[in-house]
Amino acid sequence: MTLRSKRTLIQVAALSLVSATLALSGCGKKEEAKPAAAPAPAAKPDPIKAAWIYVGPVGDAGWSFAHDLGRKAVEAKFGDEVKTTIVEKVPEGADAERVIRDLAQQGNKIIFATSFGYMDAMLKVAGEFPDVKFEHATGYKTAPNMRIYDASFYHDTYMAGIIAGTMTKSNTLGFVGSFPIPEVLRNINAFTLGAQSVNPKIKTKVVWVNTWFDPPKESEAAQSLINQGADVLLQNTDSTAVLQTAEKNGKYAFGWDSDMSTFGPKAHLASAVANWGPYYIKAIEELKAGTWKTERTVWGVKEGLNDLIKINDVVPDGAKKKVETIKAGLKDGSFEVFTGPIVDNAGKERLGKDAKADQAWKDKIDFYVKGVEGKVPSGK
C-alpha cells in the first residue's frame, strides 16, 4: 500500500468517526418545536355605502342642513364602517328618479330621500333594486324594501304658537307655506291652536309659495304677510329668508328646522328644530344587523327628534313656563296637540269633544282650523 493510499484511508475513517459522534449526540437531544405561524389578519369588510338626497342646498341653514347634520352623526358614530354620499339641490320629479337610480347603481346599500316630492320616484326605483334599502322622509307609500320616516313638527309649531300668541300686538300671525299637503297643514293648524290657547283673538294669514326653498319668494311672502298686519311669522320653508325679512321690518319670527338665532337676533323668538341623527343611526344599525324592515316611523318631542329651542329673553316667563309644561306633556304622552273639539274655519266640527286625534286623522288633514283665514288651495 502506498503512502498516499494510507493517507486517504485515515481521512475517510476520521470523517466517519465525526459523523457517528454527531449522530449519537443528536439521538439524545429532543428537537425543538418551531413556533406556530401567526394567523393572517382577517380582511376588513368594505364600508356600507349610504346616500342622502336633498331638495335644497346643504347650506340652507334649514331642512337640508338639518338632515345633513344627521348624516354627520352617522359618520361620527360608525367611522370608516360607513361611507356616505350626498346629492343636494335635486328637484322633485324626473331628476329625482335619475339621481336615486344612479346612487343605487353606484352600490349604495341604503338611500335616504329627504323630501315629500321624491316619494313616487323612489318607489319606482325601489322596485328595480330589491337588494337596496330605500328610506323616504315624510311620505306615505312603502314597498318591501322601502319605508318611511317622519317628524312631528306640529309639536314645535304648537309651542311656537304659545309664544306668538303672547308676543303679538296685532293679534294677527303670518305663515309662509310651501305646499298644501297634510304635513304642512298640520303645522299651520297647530301654530294657530297654540296661539289661541293663550290668546283667543288670534287669526292667522297664510301665503303659499309652492316651493320648499326659494329665498326671494319666501321673502316676498313674508313681506306680504307683514303688509297685511301680521307681526309674528312662522314658515314651513327651508331658508332663513322669513326670519331675515321680519328682522328688517322690526317684527318677530321663528327659525325652522335648525337653530337660526344668528340670522335675525332681534326678530328670532325661538327655533323649531329636528334632530335626525338618532333615526339615521338606528337605520344603519338595523341594516348592519339584518333587522331592517318595512315600517313607518313617526318621532317627535318624546323621542328627541323635535324641539323648540333658543327662546328669546324678550318672551315673558309665563309663556316660557307654559311651553315647558306642554313640552313635558308631549314627552310623557299626556298631551295631544289635536284634542277635540276641533272646528274648521267654515264651522264644521272635525274632531269631537275630548277626542284625541290618531295618526290616520293627522295624515288626512285638508282644512284650516277656526282662526286661519282663506281656503286651502287645491292640488299639491
CORNORKA-V155927 format. One record per residue. N is the residue number from 1. RES is the residue in three letters. SS is DSSP state (2 for helix, 1 for strand, 0 for the rest). Layout:
n res ss
N RES SS
N RES SS
This chain:
n res ss
1 MET 0
2 THR 0
3 LEU 2
4 ARG 2
5 SER 2
6 LYS 2
7 ARG 2
8 THR 2
9 LEU 2
10 ILE 2
11 GLN 2
12 VAL 2
13 ALA 2
14 ALA 2
15 LEU 2
16 SER 2
17 LEU 2
18 VAL 2
19 SER 2
20 ALA 2
21 THR 2
22 LEU 2
23 ALA 2
24 LEU 2
25 SER 2
26 GLY 2
27 CYS 2
28 GLY 0
29 LYS 0
30 LYS 0
31 GLU 0
32 GLU 0
33 ALA 0
34 LYS 0
35 PRO 0
36 ALA 0
37 ALA 0
38 ALA 0
39 PRO 0
40 ALA 0
41 PRO 0
42 ALA 0
43 ALA 0
44 LYS 0
45 PRO 0
46 ASP 0
47 PRO 0
48 ILE 1
49 LYS 1
50 ALA 1
51 ALA 1
52 TRP 1
53 ILE 1
54 TYR 0
55 VAL 0
56 GLY 0
57 PRO 0
58 VAL 2
59 GLY 2
60 ASP 2
61 ALA 0
62 GLY 0
63 TRP 2
64 SER 2
65 PHE 2
66 ALA 2
67 HIS 2
68 ASP 2
69 LEU 2
70 GLY 2
71 ARG 2
72 LYS 2
73 ALA 2
74 VAL 2
75 GLU 2
76 ALA 2
77 LYS 2
78 PHE 2
79 GLY 2
80 ASP 2
81 GLU 2
82 VAL 1
83 LYS 1
84 THR 1
85 THR 1
86 ILE 1
87 VAL 1
88 GLU 0
89 LYS 0
90 VAL 0
91 PRO 0
92 GLU 0
93 GLY 0
94 ALA 2
95 ASP 2
96 ALA 2
97 GLU 2
98 ARG 2
99 VAL 2
100 ILE 2
101 ARG 2
102 ASP 2
103 LEU 2
104 ALA 2
105 GLN 2
106 GLN 0
107 GLY 0
108 ASN 0
109 LYS 0
110 ILE 1
111 ILE 1
112 PHE 1
113 ALA 1
114 THR 0
115 SER 0
116 PHE 2
117 GLY 2
118 TYR 2
119 MET 2
120 ASP 2
121 ALA 2
122 MET 2
123 LEU 2
124 LYS 2
125 VAL 2
126 ALA 2
127 GLY 0
128 GLU 0
129 PHE 0
130 PRO 0
131 ASP 0
132 VAL 0
133 LYS 1
134 PHE 1
135 GLU 1
136 HIS 1
137 ALA 1
138 THR 0
139 GLY 0
140 TYR 0
141 LYS 0
142 THR 0
143 ALA 1
144 PRO 0
145 ASN 0
146 MET 1
147 ARG 1
148 ILE 1
149 TYR 1
150 ASP 1
151 ALA 1
152 SER 0
153 PHE 2
154 TYR 2
155 HIS 2
156 ASP 2
157 THR 2
158 TYR 2
159 MET 2
160 ALA 2
161 GLY 2
162 ILE 2
163 ILE 2
164 ALA 2
165 GLY 2
166 THR 2
167 MET 2
168 THR 0
169 LYS 0
170 SER 0
171 ASN 0
172 THR 1
173 LEU 1
174 GLY 1
175 PHE 1
176 VAL 1
177 GLY 1
178 SER 0
179 PHE 0
180 PRO 0
181 ILE 0
182 PRO 2
183 GLU 2
184 VAL 2
185 LEU 2
186 ARG 2
187 ASN 2
188 ILE 2
189 ASN 2
190 ALA 2
191 PHE 2
192 THR 2
193 LEU 2
194 GLY 2
195 ALA 2
196 GLN 2
197 SER 0
198 VAL 0
199 ASN 0
200 PRO 0
201 LYS 0
202 ILE 0
203 LYS 1
204 THR 1
205 LYS 1
206 VAL 1
207 VAL 1
208 TRP 1
209 VAL 0
210 ASN 0
211 THR 0
212 TRP 0
213 PHE 0
214 ASP 0
215 PRO 2
216 PRO 2
217 LYS 2
218 GLU 2
219 SER 2
220 GLU 2
221 ALA 2
222 ALA 2
223 GLN 2
224 SER 2
225 LEU 2
226 ILE 2
227 ASN 2
228 GLN 0
229 GLY 0
230 ALA 0
231 ASP 0
232 VAL 1
233 LEU 1
234 LEU 1
235 GLN 1
236 ASN 0
237 THR 0
238 ASP 0
239 SER 0
240 THR 0
241 ALA 2
242 VAL 2
243 LEU 2
244 GLN 2
245 THR 2
246 ALA 2
247 GLU 2
248 LYS 2
249 ASN 2
250 GLY 0
251 LYS 0
252 TYR 1
253 ALA 1
254 PHE 1
255 GLY 1
256 TRP 1
257 ASP 1
258 SER 0
259 ASP 0
260 MET 0
261 SER 2
262 THR 2
263 PHE 2
264 GLY 0
265 PRO 0
266 LYS 0
267 ALA 0
268 HIS 1
269 LEU 1
270 ALA 1
271 SER 1
272 ALA 1
273 VAL 1
274 ALA 1
275 ASN 0
276 TRP 0
277 GLY 2
278 PRO 2
279 TYR 2
280 TYR 2
281 ILE 2
282 LYS 2
283 ALA 2
284 ILE 2
285 GLU 2
286 GLU 2
287 LEU 2
288 LYS 2
289 ALA 2
290 GLY 0
291 THR 0
292 TRP 0
293 LYS 0
294 THR 0
295 GLU 0
296 ARG 1
297 THR 1
298 VAL 1
299 TRP 1
300 GLY 0
301 VAL 0
302 LYS 0
303 GLU 0
304 GLY 0
305 LEU 0
306 ASN 1
307 ASP 1
308 LEU 1
309 ILE 1
310 LYS 0
311 ILE 0
312 ASN 0
313 ASP 0
314 VAL 0
315 VAL 0
316 PRO 0
317 ASP 2
318 GLY 2
319 ALA 2
320 LYS 2
321 LYS 2
322 LYS 2
323 VAL 2
324 GLU 2
325 THR 2
326 ILE 2
327 LYS 2
328 ALA 2
329 GLY 2
330 LEU 2
331 LYS 2
332 ASP 2
333 GLY 0
334 SER 0
335 PHE 0
336 GLU 0
337 VAL 0
338 PHE 0
339 THR 1
340 GLY 0
341 PRO 0
342 ILE 1
343 VAL 1
344 ASP 1
345 ASN 0
346 ALA 0
347 GLY 0
348 LYS 0
349 GLU 1
350 ARG 1
351 LEU 1
352 GLY 0
353 LYS 0
354 ASP 0
355 ALA 0
356 LYS 1
357 ALA 0
358 ASP 0
359 GLN 2
360 ALA 2
361 TRP 2
362 LYS 2
363 ASP 2
364 LYS 0
365 ILE 0
366 ASP 0
367 PHE 0
368 TYR 0
369 VAL 1
370 LYS 0
371 GLY 0
372 VAL 1
373 GLU 0
374 GLY 0
375 LYS 0
376 VAL 0
377 PRO 0
378 SER 0
379 GLY 0
380 LYS 0
